[in-house]
């Protein structure tokens, strides 16, 4: 098996988890949807780790990972939040679910273009936002989910720096030069 194939399979498993979560929401199997998103998170952690260990990191893998993340952490949690909680708010709830998904798409696009080599994340990582949204949904309060969805959408597109535990630290000059290119 070529080195690139295994991380790609893990990334596709992440994507499948997101798609199955959406199908589960349509069938009103909300627990299954949460499990599928959680499994997607597990595959997301291991695809990058595996790619780095196998020296199989590639632009293709990075792009595929972001596409899978859009589905699993940008769209599936928003659909789940809307169906379970935000639908009680009518069009406002739908708008907020869309806002969350748009924040995720913008965050991932910006990451691929400008940030993949930085030692920190600029903006809240989409999987972390998804975890926060799922925890908010568990409390079943439409207004809490509305506020947190807006907060997570803003944090995803913000310039707030978050630690990036996967990357090795660059020396100070390189970090300074890279940060200038982002701002």
C-alpha positions in Angstrom: 0.0 0.0 0.0 1.5 3.4 -1.0 2.3 5.7 1.9 -0.2 8.3 0.9 -3.1 5.8 0.8 -3.5 5.1 4.5 -3.9 8.8 5.6 -6.3 9.3 2.6 -8.4 6.4 3.8 -8.5 7.9 7.3 -9.6 11.3 5.9 -12.3 9.6 3.8 -13.5 7.9 7.0 -13.8 11.4 8.6 -15.9 12.5 5.6 -18.1 9.4 5.7 -18.7 10.0 9.4 -20.0 13.5 8.6 -22.2 12.3 5.7 -23.6 9.5 7.9 -24.3 12.0 10.7 -26.4 14.1 8.3 -28.3 11.0 7.2 -28.8 10.1 10.8 -30.3 13.5 11.5 -32.7 13.1 8.6 -33.8 9.8 10.2 -34.0 11.5 13.6 -31.3 9.3 15.1 -29.6 12.1 16.9 -27.4 9.9 19.1 -26.1 8.1 16.0 -25.4 11.5 14.4 -23.3 12.5 17.5 -21.4 9.2 17.4 -20.7 9.7 13.7 -19.4 13.2 14.2 -17.3 11.9 17.1 -15.8 9.1 15.0 -15.1 11.7 12.3 -13.1 13.7 14.9 -11.1 10.6 15.8 -10.3 9.9 12.1 -9.4 13.6 11.7 -6.9 13.4 14.5 -5.3 10.2 13.1 -5.1 11.2 9.4 -2.8 14.1 10.0 -0.7 12.2 12.6 -0.4 9.2 10.2 0.5 11.4 7.3 3.3 13.0 9.3 4.6 9.7 10.7 4.6 8.1 7.2 6.2 11.3 5.7 3.1 11.4 3.4 2.0 15.0 4.0 0.8 16.5 0.7 -1.2 19.4 -0.7 -3.8 16.8 -1.9 -4.1 15.4 1.6 -4.5 18.9 3.1 -7.2 19.9 0.7 -9.0 16.6 1.1 -8.8 17.0 4.9 -10.4 20.4 4.7 -13.2 19.2 2.5 -14.0 16.3 4.9 -13.8 18.8 7.8 -16.4 21.1 6.1 -18.9 18.2 6.1 -18.1 16.6 9.4 -17.5 19.7 11.5 -19.1 22.5 9.5 -22.3 21.1 8.1 -23.3 18.1 10.1 -23.2 19.8 13.5 -25.2 22.8 12.1 -27.9 20.5 10.7 -28.0 18.6 14.0 -28.2 21.9 16.0 -31.0 23.2 13.7 -33.0 20.0 13.8 -32.8 19.5 17.5 -32.8 23.0 18.9 -32.6 25.9 16.5 -35.7 25.0 14.5 -37.8 26.2 17.4 -36.6 29.7 16.4 -37.9 29.5 12.9 -36.0 31.4 10.2 -33.7 32.9 12.8 -32.6 29.4 13.8 -31.9 28.5 10.2 -29.9 31.7 9.7 -27.8 30.9 12.7 -27.1 27.3 11.5 -26.1 28.7 8.2 -23.9 31.4 9.9 -22.0 28.6 11.7 -21.4 26.6 8.5 -20.3 29.7 6.7 -17.8 30.5 9.5 -16.4 26.9 9.2 -16.0 27.1 5.4 -14.3 30.5 5.6 -12.0 29.3 8.4 -10.9 26.2 6.5 -10.3 28.2 3.2 -8.2 30.7 5.1 -6.3 27.9 6.8 -5.3 26.2 3.6 -4.3 29.5 1.9 -2.5 31.3 4.7 -2.0 29.3 7.9 -1.0 25.7 7.4 2.6 26.5 8.2 2.1 28.6 11.3 2.9 27.3 14.8 -0.5 28.6 16.0 -4.0 28.5 14.6 -5.4 31.9 13.7 -9.1 31.5 14.4 -10.8 28.7 16.3 -10.2 25.3 14.6 -13.4 23.9 13.1 -13.3 20.6 15.0 -13.1 22.5 18.3 -16.0 24.6 17.3 -18.0 21.5 16.4 -17.3 20.0 19.9 -18.5 23.3 21.5 -21.6 23.3 19.3 -22.4 19.7 20.2 -22.0 20.4 23.9 -24.3 23.4 23.6 -26.9 21.3 21.8 -26.8 18.8 24.6 -28.2 21.5 26.9 -31.2 21.9 24.6 -31.6 25.6 25.1 -32.3 27.4 21.7 -31.0 30.7 22.9 -27.8 29.2 24.3 -27.2 27.4 21.0 -28.0 30.6 19.1 -25.4 32.6 21.1 -22.8 29.9 21.0 -23.2 29.3 17.3 -22.6 33.0 16.7 -19.7 33.0 19.1 -18.1 29.9 17.4 -18.7 31.4 13.9 -17.0 34.6 15.0 -14.1 32.8 16.6 -13.5 30.6 13.6 -13.1 33.7 11.3 -11.4 35.9 13.9 -7.7 36.5 14.2 -7.5 35.2 17.8 -4.5 32.8 18.1 -5.0 29.3 19.4 -2.3 26.8 20.2 -1.3 24.4 17.5 -0.1 21.3 19.2 0.7 19.3 16.1 3.3 21.6 14.7 6.9 21.9 15.9 7.9 25.4 17.1 9.7 27.5 14.5 12.4 29.9 15.7 11.3 33.4 16.6 12.4 35.1 13.3 10.4 32.6 11.2 7.4 32.9 13.4 7.5 36.7 13.1 7.9 36.6 9.3 5.0 34.1 8.9 2.7 36.0 11.2 3.3 39.2 9.1 2.1 37.4 6.0 -1.2 36.4 7.7 -2.1 39.9 9.0 
